[in-house]
């Protein structure tokens, strides 16, 4: 090999690898959260781990950009972003895991985010909603109906309520995504703002509202695991990786990677907590993934 030359990966390969890694991190966070719930941790505890450590790490970086206006985002918009993608959104998802299996949340939440994201973008941002995207939404809804039917048949109305919690979490995430585009805020900057506001505003209220008994009872090892996975692997890392994928591949191609989250979650659910998906759940997952393929097209 000639001097001064070196082998480097192409931007396309790096973009694909980044998107796949982001989807894997998100799926891992889901699976480990379910493990924490089964180990006795409360949903509010997991939501605290999800944001407080990332907020503490990001605080010096945002401080350099200016805390007076949150690095240009502004406190009003920052609080709105925190309400949409902060502890409330995480709490809904984690609480859903106390009611229904892992496979429900890992499919319903991202599927709802895609559906509501398309509809809200058409309504608020005046984006074109093509026939192809409408067809994808209809296919996704058909797949989600199987999850709802399974919840009603195996758990009852209580199970359907658990599924609705994931619908709520996905809707909040869709609103968050629309707000980012409306206000031209990058995902990484938004992650910093949301995490820091959660640290400054929500964390002090945790002890008063929920206490720390369940965190203490879960043990040090479980808390360290959740802090690392929820706050790092499920938070800052995949946002950076996904943003990297978007910059290298474009938003259209990169938007396919979240469809891998439920697929990875099925494998991780079995590996981490021994959850075996039912046939109905697998069929619903396959239908939803096909729907993703159409719903994310321009």
Secondary structure, DSSP 8 states (H G I E B T S, - for coil): --TT------HHHHHHHHHHHHHHHHHHHHHHHHHHHHTT--HHHHHHHHHHHHHHHHHHHHHHH-GGGGGGT-HHHHHHHHHHHSHHHHHHHHHHTTTS-HHHHHHHHHHHHHHHHHHHHHHHS-----HHHHHHHHHHHHHHHHHHHHHHHHT-HHHHHHHHHHHHHHHHHHHHHHHHHHHT--HHHHHHHHHHHIIIIIHHHHHHHT-SHHHHHH-HHHHHHHHHIIIIIIIIHHHHHHHHHHHHH-HHHHTTGGGHHHHHHHHHHHHHH-----HHHHHHHHHHHHHHHHHT--
